[in-house]
Amino acid sequence: MSTISDAVIKDHRELQQYYNEITNSFDHDHQDRFGNQFTWELARHSVAEELIVYPHSKSTWARKDTR
């Protein structure tokens, strides 16, 4: 079973791979393709964190502050 933190780590690793593809390539088509993939995945990842991770973290921190 995968946890939210596993999914976040997986996303971060994928983003790093796409970034490496962009920066290590001299082929402009390859850079464009992975640049587009990087942009799409970063946007998707950011929205998921905003909708799921941050609200959960905020409520967890609020509970710890009241103890």
Backbone as ProteinMPNN parsed JSONL, in Angstrom:
{"seq_chain_A": "MSTISDAVIKDHRELQQYYNEITNSFDHDHQDRFGNQFTWELARHSVAEELIVYPHSKSTWARKDTR", "coords_chain_A": {"N_chain_A": [[0.849, -1.183, 0.0], [0.571, 2.162, -0.858], [1.67, 5.231, 0.521], [0.806, 8.69, 1.139], [3.136, 10.164, 1.437], [4.921, 8.474, 0.095], [3.992, 8.771, -2.523], [4.525, 11.487, -2.944], [7.322, 11.515, -2.759], [7.917, 9.85, -4.941], [6.928, 11.453, -7.047], [8.694, 13.644, -6.808], [11.111, 12.431, -7.472], [10.592, 11.69, -10.136], [10.272, 14.228, -11.282], [12.876, 15.184, -10.937], [14.216, 13.439, -12.665], [13.114, 14.218, -15.159], [14.045, 16.846, -15.245], [16.806, 16.366, -15.346], [16.928, 15.105, -17.842], [16.353, 17.272, -19.484], [18.448, 19.11, -18.933], [20.75, 17.669, -19.526], [20.73, 17.093, -22.191], [21.456, 17.768, -25.628], [19.832, 17.898, -27.717], [17.32, 19.681, -29.123], [14.622, 19.034, -29.627], [14.25, 16.898, -27.894], [14.728, 18.192, -25.443], [12.57, 20.008, -25.488], [10.403, 18.219, -25.432], [10.747, 16.903, -22.933], [10.797, 19.148, -21.355], [8.18, 20.085, -21.607], [6.874, 17.891, -20.456], [7.942, 18.025, -17.878], [6.898, 20.506, -17.018], [4.11, 19.969, -17.058], [3.921, 17.821, -15.203], [4.949, 19.04, -12.89], [3.021, 21.029, -12.44], [0.733, 19.421, -11.999], [1.58, 17.992, -9.752], [1.955, 20.094, -7.899], [-0.668, 21.095, -7.6], [-1.893, 18.838, -6.495], [-0.499, 18.66, -4.046], [-1.335, 21.075, -2.873], [-4.082, 20.59, -2.591], [-4.288, 18.229, -1.093], [-2.016, 17.476, 0.596], [-1.098, 19.852, 1.998], [-3.489, 20.884, 3.353], [-3.976, 18.7, 5.088], [-1.595, 18.611, 6.556], [-1.707, 21.105, 7.762], [-3.94, 20.839, 9.451], [-3.01, 18.834, 11.114], [-0.81, 20.094, 12.335], [-2.198, 22.102, 13.687], [-3.618, 20.631, 15.586], [-1.501, 19.677, 17.127], [-0.549, 22.054, 18.189], [-2.469, 22.707, 20.067], [-2.122, 21.062, 22.173]], "CA_chain_A": [[0.0, 0.0, 0.0], [1.353, 3.382, -0.995], [1.238, 6.346, 1.361], [0.911, 10.004, 0.507], [4.557, 10.538, 1.384], [5.522, 7.685, -0.989], [3.6, 9.404, -3.782], [5.26, 12.752, -3.045], [8.712, 11.164, -3.057], [7.929, 9.355, -6.319], [6.788, 12.627, -7.911], [9.93, 14.426, -6.752], [12.122, 11.685, -8.244], [10.249, 11.821, -11.556], [10.594, 15.595, -11.683], [14.333, 15.251, -11.034], [14.594, 12.74, -13.897], [12.755, 15.078, -16.294], [14.982, 17.964, -15.222], [18.08, 15.846, -15.84], [16.785, 14.9, -19.291], [16.408, 18.594, -20.123], [19.747, 19.77, -18.775], [21.846, 16.845, -20.049], [20.541, 16.841, -23.615], [21.77, 18.83, -26.585], [18.79, 17.782, -28.746], [16.267, 20.635, -28.757], [13.327, 18.344, -29.584], [14.251, 16.125, -26.643], [14.568, 19.176, -24.37], [11.187, 20.497, -25.534], [9.503, 17.14, -25.002], [10.865, 16.72, -21.488], [10.404, 20.415, -20.735], [6.715, 20.063, -21.53], [6.508, 16.869, -19.464], [8.308, 18.579, -16.575], [5.917, 21.548, -16.685], [2.83, 19.311, -16.781], [4.019, 17.054, -13.959], [5.122, 19.97, -11.775], [1.709, 21.643, -12.193], [-0.13, 18.389, -11.41], [2.098, 17.726, -8.414], [1.688, 21.265, -7.054], [-2.1, 21.117, -7.302], [-2.166, 17.729, -5.562], [-0.013, 19.042, -2.719], [-2.212, 22.135, -2.353], [-5.402, 20.05, -2.259], [-4.267, 17.083, -0.185], [-0.94, 17.449, 1.599], [-1.062, 21.043, 2.839], [-4.591, 20.927, 4.328], [-3.771, 17.66, 6.099], [-0.492, 19.059, 7.419], [-2.176, 22.255, 8.541], [-4.809, 20.359, 10.532], [-2.152, 18.083, 12.035], [-0.058, 21.082, 13.107], [-3.137, 22.792, 14.564], [-3.898, 19.721, 16.714], [-0.297, 19.633, 17.986], [-0.433, 23.338, 18.877], [-3.439, 22.808, 21.152], [-1.772, 20.118, 23.249]], "C_chain_A": [[0.894, 1.245, 0.0], [0.786, 4.487, -0.1], [1.369, 7.646, 0.578], [2.373, 10.408, 0.397], [5.299, 9.735, 0.309], [5.221, 8.32, -2.348], [4.354, 10.716, -3.997], [6.716, 12.482, -3.415], [8.851, 10.682, -4.5], [7.835, 10.521, -7.303], [8.075, 13.44, -7.953], [11.035, 13.745, -7.558], [11.859, 11.792, -9.74], [10.591, 13.218, -12.069], [12.102, 15.772, -11.83], [14.822, 14.575, -12.313], [14.284, 13.594, -15.127], [13.715, 16.263, -16.385], [16.34, 17.526, -15.775], [18.048, 15.598, -17.339], [16.928, 16.224, -20.041], [17.834, 19.141, -20.097], [20.908, 18.976, -19.372], [21.758, 16.588, -21.545], [20.959, 18.055, -24.446], [20.773, 18.833, -27.745], [17.608, 18.654, -28.336], [14.876, 19.99, -28.723], [13.181, 17.545, -28.29], [14.035, 17.066, -25.455], [13.14, 19.709, -24.33], [10.217, 19.459, -25.001], [9.555, 16.967, -23.483], [10.566, 18.012, -20.724], [8.898, 20.498, -20.575], [6.245, 19.059, -20.485], [6.791, 17.375, -18.051], [7.273, 19.599, -16.119], [4.582, 20.934, -16.289], [2.876, 18.593, -15.432], [4.194, 17.96, -12.742], [3.79, 20.639, -11.425], [0.776, 20.648, -11.501], [0.285, 18.122, -9.968], [1.768, 18.873, -7.455], [0.221, 21.342, -6.653], [-2.446, 20.018, -6.3], [-1.685, 18.069, -4.158], [-0.908, 20.104, -2.093], [-3.553, 21.576, -1.875], [-5.377, 18.981, -1.172], [-3.249, 17.241, 0.947], [-1.028, 18.646, 2.541], [-2.248, 21.132, 3.803], [-4.437, 19.883, 5.44], [-2.684, 18.083, 7.082], [-0.938, 20.193, 8.328], [-3.047, 21.796, 9.709], [-4.014, 19.564, 11.559], [-1.373, 19.042, 12.923], [-0.966, 21.809, 14.093], [-3.45, 21.929, 15.787], [-2.709, 19.671, 17.659], [-0.138, 20.921, 18.767], [-1.373, 23.459, 20.065], [-3.128, 21.882, 22.31], [-0.936, 20.752, 24.301]], "O_chain_A": [[1.847, 1.343, 0.772], [-0.429, 4.648, 0.013], [1.964, 7.689, -0.499], [2.797, 10.939, -0.63], [6.214, 10.262, -0.325], [6.093, 8.395, -3.214], [4.772, 11.015, -5.115], [7.273, 13.15, -4.286], [9.792, 11.061, -5.198], [8.581, 10.57, -8.281], [8.499, 13.876, -9.023], [11.806, 14.413, -8.247], [12.791, 11.965, -10.525], [11.137, 13.367, -13.163], [12.556, 16.443, -12.757], [15.735, 15.073, -12.971], [15.105, 13.683, -16.04], [14.146, 16.636, -17.476], [16.948, 18.235, -16.576], [19.033, 15.853, -18.032], [17.549, 16.282, -21.102], [18.357, 19.581, -21.121], [21.946, 19.555, -19.691], [22.631, 15.928, -22.109], [20.829, 19.203, -24.019], [20.86, 19.669, -28.644], [16.968, 18.396, -27.317], [14.046, 20.353, -27.89], [12.114, 17.525, -27.676], [13.243, 16.765, -24.562], [12.561, 19.846, -23.252], [9.321, 19.774, -24.218], [8.515, 16.893, -22.829], [10.13, 17.967, -19.574], [8.397, 20.927, -19.536], [5.325, 19.341, -19.717], [5.985, 17.181, -17.141], [6.822, 19.565, -14.973], [3.987, 21.338, -15.291], [1.968, 18.745, -14.615], [3.644, 17.678, -11.677], [3.465, 20.797, -10.248], [0.106, 20.996, -10.529], [-0.558, 18.037, -9.074], [1.347, 18.635, -6.322], [-0.096, 21.622, -5.497], [-3.208, 20.249, -5.362], [-2.384, 17.798, -3.182], [-1.208, 20.034, -0.901], [-4.097, 22.035, -0.87], [-6.338, 18.842, -0.415], [-3.603, 17.147, 2.122], [-1.032, 18.47, 3.759], [-2.04, 21.432, 4.979], [-4.737, 20.162, 6.601], [-2.838, 17.929, 8.294], [-0.592, 20.236, 9.509], [-2.912, 22.299, 10.824], [-4.316, 19.618, 12.751], [-1.282, 18.832, 14.132], [-0.551, 22.102, 15.214], [-3.538, 22.443, 16.902], [-2.892, 19.628, 18.876], [0.356, 20.899, 19.895], [-1.107, 24.236, 20.982], [-3.814, 21.92, 23.331], [-0.56, 20.094, 25.27]]}, "name": "protein", "num_of_chains": 1, "seq": "MSTISDAVIKDHRELQQYYNEITNSFDHDHQDRFGNQFTWELARHSVAEELIVYPHSKSTWARKDTR"}
